[in-house]
């Protein structure tokens, strides 16, 4: 165990720092002082409880030693610690996932929370069953297909998405509660405890949160409650500031005492309905939300079977509709399978021009199909069998030529191979995509696995904080088509048109990879429609390029999310290796690929996704964290058989990639 000085160095404090006895002496130690952004604390109690929290878990280098007691991989270290705490208390992966999700609402409020929804993929070791808890937001009963296009003219996205009209019925609380009741071992209250402590005592704002406040597109400024939290006194919170959220803490305590029903009925439900009636001046009454108390009261999560895909002898379990994540990822893999990816001698090694070219073309084809065919198939059948049928994939893959770029592809017609399919809908107009959302992966000592992606849609969601309750509402309904595409004359169902109770199309893609019937890795990513390509890149790196899980995550990514084919690629960070060099980029330019800039320049400077993963190969558990955010892996060290678990049974060490902003870990300690 590290010394006290070492522990606090890892926690983001200088090695020589000792916590001062008086909170007003914090400034002298380089800690946030007791101003409008700091909750005065009793530091002696703070120090004692911080130690107890820190000994709960081991944050190590991204690839970890075998850990029979479980591994947590999360985009934020404080949320990872919440999950590790639950595992250390004897909870299973579902319990830990609940704790992580609630903690993320506190430390990554711009990305996910109880005002949003998500997809939790669960693998149960005892039965071998894999299931999905779908807590995607729904349109309210009063929703109409043309509500984003009054008089046939679509609203501006920036206005529609920051009005109450964009708010879908939130599903996260119901989804987590459903998972806990069916497969968890702890109560909802127990899994809320770490998040309550985080919200009540505060955490240190990291670079990512601070940057998202500055670059918010106005979303933390438009509503007074949101501005009061993230821009106190009109000044944006900066990296290193201390953020305390008393309203959110009270809300989480309400859920702990009243259960999920406290969210969907009563005073909190009324506050949600009132908040989503807010509109933008530009929209007037047309921008008011249509959610009612009845919509909240009747919301239920859906238990789904995973979509199954196969690639080169491997099996993948992913998200079916209403997400496009699984179908589009698996279609791209099917389009690529005829190419010798991984064969460097034939020009198909990692990052070689041939490899990147066929990836781009396959993405373009699959995203053309996605835009045309995929929506909520509870409302209109999606031709999932046809899109993945070998004959259909062969016909689409034949459009990819190794030495030239195709013209802009149109969607194919998979109905020949799928009797359930509806006539093709009109492709919708593309709209801005947010890089946010969040993903985490967990495995427990029994081998149960959770791969969970959740969101409030755009960064900061609608920007509307529920007054007095401290959480943001989603803008998920702007994932629907703004202009209706249904056409009775052609029997067109409008796959992603707005309709009462319907779920908007998503790109979320929590994924589980199997070999010989056994799970070997779980992963996923945030990033809007780029989620699909982040998951694809990691899958290809593992299967075709023989990388370790950490190498597969660190490697630079490439993404195309429209048939027109604008290429986005990475390479700006030192860990993104091997780099897509200028020779390769120029080769892609010569083929006609767009988005890379001028010849001879480095056009690969973007950042795509944040993949958090666990590795289950050979019955040993490892984790891999994505340095694109504050990716953190924690393992709970096993103790001798028959020994009573104690704080000393779990070591503490921090990932060098996360040690600059771990202050939050020391601010939300709790009882073991």
Buried (B, 14 or more C-beta within 10 A) or exposed (E): BBEEBEBBBBBBBEEEBEBBEEBEEBEEBEBBBBEEBBBEBEBEEBBEBBBEBBBBBBBBBBBBEEBBBBBBBBBBBBBBBBBBBBBBBEBBBBBBBBBBBBBBBBBBBBBBBBBBBBBBBBBBBEEEEBBBBBBBBBBBBEBBBBBBBBEEEBBEBBBBBBBBBBBBBBBBBBBBBBBBEEBBBBBBBBBBBBBBBBBBBBBBBBBBBBBBBEEBBEBBBBBEBBBBBBBBEEEBBBBBBBBBBEBBBBBBBBBBEBBBBBBBBBEBBEBBBEBBBBBBEBBEEBBBBBBBBEBBEEBEBBBBEBBBBBBEEBBBBBBBBBBBBBBBBBBBBBBBBEBBBBBEEEEBBBBBBBBBBBBBBBBBBBBBBBBBBBBBBBBBBBBBBBBBBEEBBEBBBEBBEEEEBBEEBBBBBBBBBBEEBBEBBBBBEEBEBBBBBBBBBBBBBBBBBBBBBBBBBBBBBBBBBBBEBBBBBBBBBBBBBBBBBBEEEEEBBBBBBBBBBBBBBBBBBBBBBBBEEEBBBBBBBBBBBBBBBBBBBBBBBBBBBEBBBBBBBBBBBBBBBBBBBBBBBBBEBEBBEEBBEBEBBBBBBEBEBBBBEEEEEBBBEBBBBBBBBBBBBEEEBBBBBBBBBBBBBBBBBBBEEEEEBEBEBBBBBBBEBBBBBBBBBBBBBBEB
